[in-house]
Amino acid sequence: MKDQVTDIFFDLDHTLWDFEKNSALTFNKILSEYGVAVSLDDFLASYRPINMKYWKLYREERIIKEKLRYGRLKETFDELDYKIDDDLIYILSDKYIQHLPGFNHLFKEAIPILDYLKPSYNLHIITNGFAEVQIGKLHNSKISDYFIHVINSESVGVKKPNPKIFEHALEMAKVLASQAVMIGDNYEADVLGAKSVGMHTIHFNVHNDAVNDQDVKIANLLEIKHYL
């Protein structure tokens, strides 16, 4: 792989940017600010799998952004049997998006691996996250200068794993699929999507998913050095 690749495409959330930590800090802020009397631990225990379910529906074009943002909170509060009106759910949804980029924790290996890769490769981002949020995350965590192109699903009109977003990214970077590698945590969106257009892949398997043993998998970002 090392001799072939010139361009590296990273996912952002759960790959470089520590989504779970930053999300927890955001909810701690807004639930307290608006007097929502639920335990943060209980809220997150319910919210995390529900959020993953809604993002899968969003990737599959089965719900729109607004349904994701409202539905994941509504279903969480219902599961917790916490009475809350829709107006406050919409406020919390907006405040979550507003404050989330303000927390900027990265995985501790993110900066060292970007420093290692930057002199030798062209680096880019492909993300399904909301455009207005992702740019803020990159800027506030001080990693935007590492990347030449940031390809967002909202600007392309399709989401990973749709091959069109990867084709668009390759076209923007002016690179062949055989010279590019996609690195991300989501096997379906990042690995299978990129492989469908002929890109190399590295699966950052932070969730310890049971996936194809033939695919390149890492548990720590610094393991990328073994392949690039």
C-alpha positions in Angstrom: 0.0 0.0 0.0 2.8 2.5 1.0 4.3 2.5 -2.5 1.0 3.1 -4.3 -0.7 5.7 -2.1 -0.4 9.5 -2.6 -3.6 10.7 -1.0 -5.2 9.8 2.3 -8.9 10.5 3.1 -9.9 10.5 6.8 -13.3 10.3 8.4 -13.6 12.9 11.1 -16.0 11.8 13.9 -14.9 8.7 15.9 -11.7 8.6 13.9 -9.7 11.8 14.6 -12.3 13.9 16.6 -13.4 12.2 19.8 -17.1 12.4 19.2 -18.2 10.5 22.4 -16.2 12.7 24.7 -17.1 16.0 23.1 -20.8 15.0 22.8 -20.9 14.1 26.5 -19.5 17.5 27.4 -22.0 19.2 25.2 -25.0 17.4 26.7 -23.6 18.1 30.2 -23.7 21.8 29.4 -27.0 22.1 27.7 -29.0 19.7 30.0 -27.8 21.6 33.0 -28.4 25.0 31.4 -32.0 24.1 30.6 -32.8 22.4 33.9 -33.4 18.9 32.4 -33.3 16.8 35.5 -31.9 13.5 34.2 -28.6 11.8 35.1 -26.1 12.4 32.4 -24.9 8.8 32.6 -28.4 7.5 32.2 -29.1 9.9 29.3 -25.9 8.9 27.4 -26.5 5.2 28.0 -29.9 5.6 26.2 -28.8 8.2 23.7 -25.7 6.6 22.2 -27.4 3.5 20.6 -30.4 5.6 19.6 -28.1 8.1 17.9 -26.3 5.4 16.0 -29.6 4.0 14.8 -30.7 7.4 13.6 -27.4 8.0 11.8 -27.7 4.7 10.0 -31.2 5.7 8.8 -29.7 9.1 7.7 -26.9 7.4 5.8 -29.4 5.2 4.1 -31.5 8.3 3.0 -34.4 7.0 5.0 -34.7 10.2 7.2 -33.8 13.8 6.7 -31.5 15.8 8.9 -34.3 17.5 10.9 -35.8 14.1 11.7 -32.5 12.8 12.9 -31.9 15.9 15.2 -35.4 15.8 16.7 -36.0 12.0 16.7 -32.8 10.9 18.5 -33.6 13.2 21.5 -37.4 12.5 21.5 -36.7 8.7 21.6 -34.1 9.1 24.3 -36.4 11.0 26.6 -39.2 8.6 25.9 -37.0 5.7 26.8 -36.0 7.4 30.1 -39.7 8.1 30.7 -38.9 11.8 31.1 -41.7 14.2 30.3 -40.5 17.1 28.1 -42.3 19.2 25.5 -41.4 19.4 21.9 -40.4 23.0 22.0 -37.6 22.2 24.5 -36.5 19.2 22.5 -36.1 21.5 19.4 -34.2 24.0 21.6 -31.9 21.3 22.9 -31.4 20.0 19.4 -30.3 23.5 18.2 -28.1 24.1 21.2 -26.4 20.8 20.8 -25.4 21.6 17.2 -24.4 25.1 18.3 -22.1 24.0 21.2 -20.7 20.7 19.9 -17.9 22.2 17.8 -16.8 24.2 20.8 -15.4 21.1 22.5 -12.3 20.1 20.6 -10.9 16.8 22.1 -9.2 14.6 19.6 -8.0 11.1 20.0 -4.6 11.4 21.6 -2.8 9.8 18.6 -4.5 12.1 16.1 -2.0 15.0 16.0 1.1 12.6 16.0 -0.2 10.6 13.1 -1.2 13.7 11.1 2.3 15.1 11.7 3.8 11.8 10.5 1.7 11.6 7.4 1.5 15.3 6.3 5.1 15.6 4.8 4.5 12.5 2.5 0.9 12.5 1.6 -2.0 14.8 0.5 -4.5 14.6 3.3 -8.3 15.1 3.0 -11.5 14.6 5.0 -14.7 12.8 3.8 -17.5 13.2 6.4 -21.3 12.6 6.7 -21.5 15.1 9.5 -23.5 18.4 9.1 -21.5 20.9 7.1 -22.0 23.8 9.5 -20.7 21.7 12.4 -17.8 19.8 10.8 -15.9 23.0 9.7 -16.2 24.3 13.3 -14.8 21.0 14.7 -11.8 21.1 12.4 -11.1 24.8 13.1 -11.5 24.6 16.9 -9.4 21.5 17.3 -6.7 23.2 15.2 -6.4 20.5 12.5 -8.0 22.2 9.5 -4.5 23.1 8.1 -3.6 19.5 7.7 -6.2 18.9 5.0 -6.4 20.1 1.4 -10.1 19.2 0.8 -13.0 18.6 3.2 -15.7 16.7 1.4 -19.1 16.9 3.1 -22.1 14.7 2.3 -24.4 17.7 2.4 -22.4 19.5 -0.4 -22.2 16.4 -2.5 -25.9 15.4 -2.0 -25.2 11.8 -1.0 -23.7 10.1 2.1 -21.1 7.5 2.7 -21.2 4.6 1.7 -22.7 5.9 -1.6 -19.9 5.5 -4.1 -20.7 9.0 -5.5 -19.2 10.8 -2.5 -15.9 8.9 -2.9 -15.9 9.5 -6.7 -16.4 13.2 -6.0 -13.6 13.2 -3.5 -11.2 11.5 -5.8 -12.1 13.9 -8.6 -11.6 16.9 -6.3 -8.2 15.6 -5.3 -7.3 14.6 -8.9 -6.2 11.2 -7.8 -6.9 7.7 -8.9 -8.7 5.3 -6.6 -5.7 3.0 -6.7 -3.5 5.8 -5.2 -5.9 6.6 -2.4 -6.7 5.2 1.0 -9.8 5.8 3.2 -9.3 5.6 7.0 -12.4 5.5 9.2 -14.2 3.9 12.0 -17.5 2.8 10.3 -17.1 -0.4 8.4 -20.1 0.1 6.3 -19.8 3.8 5.5 -16.0 4.1 5.3 -14.6 0.7 4.4 -17.2 -0.8 2.2 -18.0 2.5 0.6 -14.4 3.3 -0.3 -13.7 -0.3 -1.5 -16.7 -0.1 -3.9 -14.8 2.5 -6.0 -11.4 0.7 -5.7 -9.8 2.7 -2.9 -7.5 1.1 -0.3 -8.9 1.1 3.2 -7.8 1.1 6.8 -10.5 0.3 9.3 -10.0 2.1 12.6 -11.8 -0.5 14.6 -12.4 1.3 17.8 -15.7 -0.4 18.3 -14.2 -3.9 18.0 -16.6 -4.8 15.3 -16.6 -8.3 13.9 -15.7 -7.7 10.3 -13.9 -9.3 7.4 -10.5 -10.5 8.6 -8.9 -9.7 5.2 -9.4 -6.0 5.6 -6.7 -3.9 7.2 -7.7 -3.1 10.7 -6.1 -1.0 13.4 -7.0 -0.3 17.1 -4.7 2.7 17.5 -4.1 5.5 14.9 -0.3 5.1 15.3 -0.7 1.7 13.7 -1.2 3.5 10.4 2.6 3.7 10.3 2.8 0.0 9.6 1.0 0.6 6.3 1.9 4.1 5.2 
